Amino acid sequence: MKNHTFAYPFSAIVGQELMKQALLLNVVNPKLGGVLIRGEKGTAKSTAVRALASLLPEIDVAEGCPFACKPGPTNGNGSDLCADCTVKAAAGTLAAARRRTRVVDLPVGATEDRVLGTLDLEAAIKKGEKTFEPGILAEAHRGILYVDEVNLLDDHIVDVLLDAAAMGVNTVEREGVSFSHPARFVLVGTMNPEEGELRPQLLDRFGLCVQVEGILDIDKRVEVVKRRMAFEDNPEDFARIWAKEEQAVASRVERARALLPRVGFPDELLRLVAQIAVDMGVDGHRADLVMMKTAKTMAALDGRDIATREDVGLAAELALPHRMRKKPFQDIGLAQGAVAGSMEKALAR
């Protein structure tokens, strides 16, 4: 049996709890805006991302559609479907198929055309036909877009990715000809800060940020090696051993997705969110929105229909580190106890 047939189980990853939490939050609620995972090499960043897709249920896709459009009722304006699927749906000929959720890799050297897709201008001008060659954003629709070493990408490409992630639509324009298709995906970027930082404007566009480090506990390091060797020796047996834990996490995600729309967020927590954002000195209001959405998603993951102060505190740890104003050469992160101090101050008022 070939090793690449099986992804390393998500639940078998030792430690790195905050990273795993951030990834689960984003698959439950893709509107969080993705996650940036910062850390040294060999800290299970790539392993965790690739394992994530196996936790998600199969999805219905339009048969033969390069954009993986979702067959069935649209949101009312047809934007859930590409142009071809819209025509087929109107004619009643849109067939469905099922497949696993994909993790699509974006190479560091990818060009804008490879990411966005390309238009055949000659066909558009001479024949009036919009011939579109889909790119990476089309492949990633309704899946996970994984960008390793995102800090080494051209800033313009990162801008394009973040715009598509925020809007849920990819639009390509060339010489007055335009083409749009749905592009909703969970964006996961990983990077080693030693190789360079992202601009603050780009950092702010990632919903959550996690700093991961190598495990220092000897027993846990031994367990990392044991599990990895067991997986490499027989990935099928290893996957079978962890199947029950994987199913438990998958069921938790599915229940959280169903519960999320019903999770309440009291006004007192909104004031707490605002106070934390002010005390931490973050710019704009994106941090407030992300903290609120993250806290609600945490409640859903825990099976609760109302968020708590504890949810807000943990949400702040994920939503604020990369948004803090910092001096040159200062590391990204929150001062120890900063959020707790802000929460105490807010509650005392």
Secondary structure, DSSP 8 states (H G I E B T S, - for coil): --GGGS---GGG--S-HHHHHHHHHHHH-GGG--EEEEE-TTSSHHHHHHHHGGGS--EEEETT-TT----S--SSSSTTS-HHHHHHHHHT---EEEE---EEE--TT--HHHHHEEE-HHHHHHH----EEE-HHHHHTTSEEEEETGGGS-HHHHHHHHHHHHHSEEEEEETTEEEEEE---EEEEEE-GGG----HHHHTTSSEEEEE-----HHHHHHHHHHHHHHHH-HHHHHHHTHHHHHHHHHHHHHHHHHGGG-B--HHHHHHHHHHHHHHT--SSHHHHHHHHHHHHHHHHTT-SB--HHHHHHHHHHHSGGGS---TT--SS--TTHHHHHHHHHHH-
